[in-house]
Structure formats: structure tokens, C-alpha cells
Amino acid sequence: MASATNFQNPSWFLSGPHTASIRDHRLAEDEGNPTLTDPYDVLVRISYVGVCGSDVHFWNHGGIQTFVSSTAPIILGHEASGIIATVGSKVDSLKPGDRVAIEPGFPCRRCNFCKRGQYNLCLGMRFAADPASGQHGTLTKYFVAPADFVYVIPAEMSLEEAVLVEPLSVAVHTVRNLGLKAGESVVVMGSGTIGLLCAKVACAFGAERVVLCDVLPQKLEFARGYVEGCETFLLDKGQMDTEVEAKRLLDALSPASADIKGVDNVIEASGAGSAIQIGIFALRNGGSYIQTGMSGRAKVEFPINVFSAKELNLKGCFRYGAGDYELAMRLLASKKVGVKELISSVTPFERAPEAWEKTGKGEGIKNLIEGVRD
């Protein structure tokens, strides 16, 4: 087992597929203690880090588009909570001891995307654990972040739950971008963490009918207990004709969908090519589709003629933007969305690869890694 005891700032560095080790990530120091160089930054002592599908992909493949190496390793982790250790001299919104959730992407604030409120599209974005930008992640003892991307959590919220503000913000961004209207129907393809949270947010936004689809019956069983009033549909993994599978889905939803021959909205949260096709076939004319799952193939076959003939509204979805973290925090504080049920396990910091392996095998919903203990 790797040791974190001899370092000022022990951190999990990934240098290749299945190649990770605890090393010291040196920060600016004052009398041997980590300190800050930017007066608008804060230093967060990390409490918990969530394991995301992208972490598993990095662990298995060493990257997605940009890859790590022994000469350019990266600290993993982007879903995180912690306690403020130090604040910069210009920070008045936070203080040492505050319990916080971290928004892990820091835009340039000056480009056209930033100025029009789409900072998640900023070409100068520094996102945690992103080799392309060189921004290290949160699987470390101390993490430096701009104060305005750090959020104080309510007293009744645990630091474990605060980790889930990040994926919940993805779900908020998804449903807001979808343009969901109260009383509409929503089919969610995929019932992993993001799919489940999208379903919960859709309910909070007034969806009349929410249907979760997956190929794993145990996931759908969990979904029925987590998303109150939802319906579930078990996809046939062996069915190669996605149009036939979409018809089977719509037949299961009858009679409510029979008059319009399709559903109002589809949220694709799996990234699987077959699920993308089923979603397009299942939509009514003029319906809306949003792609939030990014764990499948980079290129997929797409039923473009059906998409065009139905005059569908098609949108992409990338992370989260202006106001999404704030709304996610309000949904949690108001109890309209709960996340405690999603936490499946907590792995000690020194054994972080076990959590990546566990998630990669599909064990649990959301697995956490505990921060460095004193």
C-alpha cells in the first residue's frame, strides 16, 4: 500500500494506464505550510473525492483525447468536497473552517464565451484532472481554487453528499438546456449517476412522466426506489434493430404516448450508440433530444433522416455553466433532490485504485475516496 505520510501535499498522480502513485505536489510554502500566491484563491483541505466514469477511462487508458505520460503525469479527481484551510487576502466570501463543494473548472473570464455566460465552453478552461490544460485534479491533500468557484454547503449536508453537487450540476445543466416544460414526458437513456440525477431534476422541473431505460435490471430496480413515481424499461441488449426496440418502448408506454406516437423529450445519459438511436426513434415529431452521456464511442451511427423528418430539436451538453452549481445547491438544500442514497462506498486515500476498479466493474452507484487523514 502506498504511503502518504512523508509528503507536504500527497497526491495521486497517473502516469499511464493502470500506473498511478502517491507523490508530493508542492505548493507555495510559508514556514513549511502550504500557502497561496493569488489573493482571490482559497486553499481547500480535501475531504472526499468522487469516482466518475472519466476517472475510470483515464485509469484504464491513460486519457481520453490527451494522454498522460511518465514525463507529464496528472493528479486525478474532479468531484470533491473539503474544508477551507486558508483564504487569499482579497477573499471575503469564505473563511477557514467553512465546509465546501468545489466547482472544478476555472474559465479565463475574458473570452467571448465567458462574457456571454457560457464559460463551460471557454477555450482557456482549466478543468481539474485535464492533461490538455495542465490543471491537476482534486485527489490530493490540498487543492487551490478561485474563491468564486467554491460553495459553502448547508450545515445539514455532509461532506460526502457535497461531492455529489458536481454530477448534480451536470444534471441541472442538462435539464435546463433541454428546455423541459412542466407536464411533458421524459425518457432517460441510462440509469447511472447522471441518468438518475437527470430524472430527479426533471421531476423537480415538473415533468409529468419520467421513464428510465437501461440494460441492467438491478440498476432499474434501484431507480424505482430512488426516483419517486418514475417508470422503468429494460432494454434488450441482444436486439440489434434499434427501431424495433424503440417501438417496444413506446408500446410499453401506451396509451399515453399512442396519440402523439412518441415522447416529448429524451435525455441520453449513457453514450451508447444503440441508446442514441433508440432515443431518436422514440421521440415524437418536434420532440427534443439532449446528449449528456460521453462514455461511449467517439463516433456513432445516427438516424439522420428520421431526425430531419421529425424536425427534432437536438442539443449537446457539456459539464455545467452559469447558475448551475447554485441551483444544484438549492435543490439539495430544499430536499427536492437527495443524493445520500447514491453513495455506495468510501475507500481510503491510500487505496484509491481500488475505487477506480470497483467503479469500472459497475459495482455501486457512486464510490468515494476519502481525503488524506492526519
N, C-alpha and C positions, 0 to 999 in steps of 0.2 A: 504494500500500500504506500502511495506517495505521501510525503510529509509536508505540512505547511508551516511548521513551527519555526523554521530558521529564516523566514523572509519577512521583510517590512510589509510587502503587499503581495502575498501569494496569489497566483492566478493560473487558471487552466489554459495553456497555450496549445493550439492544434497546429501541427506542422505537416500533416499529411493524413491520408485515410488510416483510421484506427491508430494514429500516432499522436498522443497527447501527453503532456506532463505538466506538473506544477512547477512554475518558475516565479522569480520575483519580477514584478512590473514596477520599476522605480518611478516614483513621483517626486515632485519638488519637496524638499525637506526643510524643516526648521527645528533644530536641535534634535534631529533623528525622527521627528514625527512628520507624516505627510501634510503638505500644505497646498495652497492654491496660488496660481500665477495670474488668473483673471479675476478682477473684483466682482464680476457678475456670476461667477461659478459657485457651486457648492460641492463639498466632499461628502459622499454617502457611504456609510458602512453597510455593505450589502447583507441582507438578512436571508433572502430566498431568491432563487432563480428558477424560472420555469423552463421545461424542455419543450421545444417546438419542433415541428416536422423539419424545419430548415436546419436545426441543430443536428438532427439525425442524418440528414443528407450530407452535411459537412463532415460528420464523423465517418460516414461510410465512403464518401467520395472525395473529400478534401476541398469541396467548394461547390458552387453552382455554375456561375459564369466566370468568376475569378477564383483561382485556386490558391491555396496556401502552399508553403514550401518550408523546408528547414531554414532557409535564409529569410523568409518572410512569413513567420507564424502569426496567428491571430488568437486573441482571447475570445472564447465563445460566450454566448448568452446575450439575450436582449429583453427577456421578460423578467423584471426584477422589482423587488421592494427593499427598503432599508431604513436606516436611521441617520439623520443628518449629524455628521461629525464636526464639520467646520463650514462656515459661510464666508463668502467674499465680502470685502469692505463696503460694496455698493448694494448688497442684498438686504432687503428689509421685509421680505415676504416669508422668510424661513428662519429658523433658529436651531442651534444644536439641540438634539433630542427629539426633534419632530420625526414622526413616523410617516414615510412617504412611499408613493409609487412613482416610478421613473418612466417617462416617455423617452424611448431610446434612439430617436432620430433627431439630429440637430441641423436645420437648414441654414443656408447662408444669410437669409433675411434681406437680401438686396436684389435678387433677380426678379424677373417679371412674374414667375410662378409664385414666389413668396409674396410679392406685393399685391397679387390679386387673390390671396388666400388659399393657394394650392401648394403649400410648402412641401407636401409629401411628394410632389413632382420636381422639386428643386434638384438641378443637375449638380449642385455642390453639396448635396446632403451627406452628412457624416452619420451613418447608421451603425449602431452597435454590432460588433462582430461582422463587419463588412470589409473584406480584404481590398475591394476596389477603392474605398475611401481611406483605408488605413485606420479606421476607427476601431479600437479594441472594444470587446464586449464586457458584460457585467459579471461574469463568473470569476470574481476577484474579491479581495477583501475591501478595498476602497475604490470607488468609482467617481470620476469627476463629471459633472453635468451642469449645463446652464440652469440657473435657478428657475427660470420660467418654464422649464420642461420637467419640473419636479413638483408633485402634488401631495399636499398633506391629506392623509386619509382620516376618516371619521374615527372617533375613539372606539366605537363598537366593531370596527373592521380589523381583522387580524392581518398581520404582515404576510401570512400565507395567502389569504384571499386577495391582498393587494397586488400580488403577482399577476392575477387574472384580469386586472384592469387593462393590460396590454391587448390580449386577444379579444376582450370585450369591446375595446375601441375599434378593432378591425370589424367586428360585427355591427357596431354603430355606424361606421363609415359605409359599410355595405348597404344597410337598410336605408340610410339617408340618400345615398347615391342612386339606389334603385327607384326612389320616388314612390314608395309604397303608400297607398291610400287606405284609410280606415274602411273596413268591410270587405277588402279584397282577399283573394286566396293566394297562398304562397306554398310552393313546393321547394324544399331544401334538399339538394342532392349531396349526400354525405353527412354522417352524424358524428363526426369527430368534434373536437373542442369548438372550432369555428362554426361548424354547422349547427351544433346545439345552441351556441350563443346567438347566432343569427336568428334561429327560431324563437328564442326568448325575446330578443329585441323586436322582432316582427310582431309578436303578441303585444308587447308594450306599446307599439305604434298603432295598434288597433286592427291587425289582421283578423279576419273572421274565421279563416280556416288555414291551419298550418300543417303541412304533411312532410315528414322526414323520411328520406329514402336511403337505403344502404344495402350492402350485400351480406352484412353480418347481423344475424338475428339478435345476438347479445347486445349489440350497440343500440338496436331499435328498442329492445326491452328497457335499457337504461333511459332512452329518450322519452318513453312513455311515462316514466316516473319523474323525469326532470322537467319536461315542458308540459305544464298542465293543459289538458284539453287538446293536445296535438293528436294527429293521426300518424301512422307509420305504414310504410310499404316496403316489403322485402323484395329487392331486385333479384332477378335470376341471373347469376353470374355466368351461366352457361348459354344464355340466349344471345346469339350473335347479331340478330336483327334488332337494332335499337328502335326502329319504328314500331315493330310488333310489341316490344317491351313498353314503349310509351303508351300504346293503345291499351295494354293490360293495366297500366297505372290509371289511365283515365276511366276505364271500365270499373275499377275498384272505387273510384271517386263518385260514380254516378249515384243518384240522379243529379246532384248539384251541378256537375260540370257538363251534363248532357246538352243543355240548351245552348251553350256557347262553344262546345266541343274543345275545351281546353281550360287551363288555369290562367289566372291573371299574371302571376309572377313566378319566376324561377331564380333561386339563388344557387349557383353551382359552387359547392364548397369542398369538392374532392379533388378536382384537377384531372379526373379520369376521362379519357376521350369518349368512352361509351356513355358516361353520365352527361357529358356536354351535349351529345346528340340526343339523348332521351329528353333532356330539358327543352331543347328546341322543338322537338316533335310534340311535346306535351302542352306547349303554350297555345293559348287562344290567339286568334287574329288580333294584332295590335297589342299583344302582351309584352311584358318587359322581362329581360334576362340580364343577370349580372354575374360576372366571373370573378370569384374571390379565391377559389382554390388554385394553388400554384405548385402542387406536389406531383403532378403528372408529367407527361412528356411535353417538351418544349413546342412541338408541332403536332397537331391532331387533324383528323379529317373532320370537315364541318359541312352540314347540310345547307349550303348557301342558297339553293333555290327555294327551299322551304322557308328559310329566314326571310328572304326577299318577298316571296308571295304572301306571307303573313304580315308583312310590314311590322316586324318586331323591333322593339327598342333594345339595343344591345350595348352594354356598358362593361368596361373593365373596372377593377377595384384594386388599389394598391395601398396597403397599410392604413393610415389614418391621417386626417388633416385638421384644419382649424375647428375647434369646438368639440371634436370627437372624444378626447380624453375627459373633458369637463362633463359631457353628457353621460359618459360611461360611469363616472364617479357618482353622478346624481341618481342614475338608475340603481346603482348598488346601495347608496345611502337610503333611498326610498323603499328598498326591498322589492322593487318591481322586477329586478333580476338578482338572483343569488348565484354564487359561484363555489361556495364551500363544498357542495356535493360533487364537484368535478375533480377535486384534489384526491388523487389515488395513492400517492406515496411520497415520502420525503427521504432522500438519500444524503448521507453525509458528504461534505465538500470533497474530502479526500477520495471518495469513491464515485465521482461524477460520471465516469464512463459507464457505470452500471445503469444509471438513469437513462443515458442515451440508448443503450442496448435494450432496456426494458420498453422504452417508447417505440423503438424500431420494430419490436416484436408485436406491437399492438396491445401491450399489457397496460391496462388502466386508461383513464381519460386524460388527466393532467398530472404528470410526475414532476416533483420539485427537487431541487438540490439546495441543501442548507448552506448558508454562508459560513465563513471561517469562524470557528469557535476560538475563544481566548484560551 
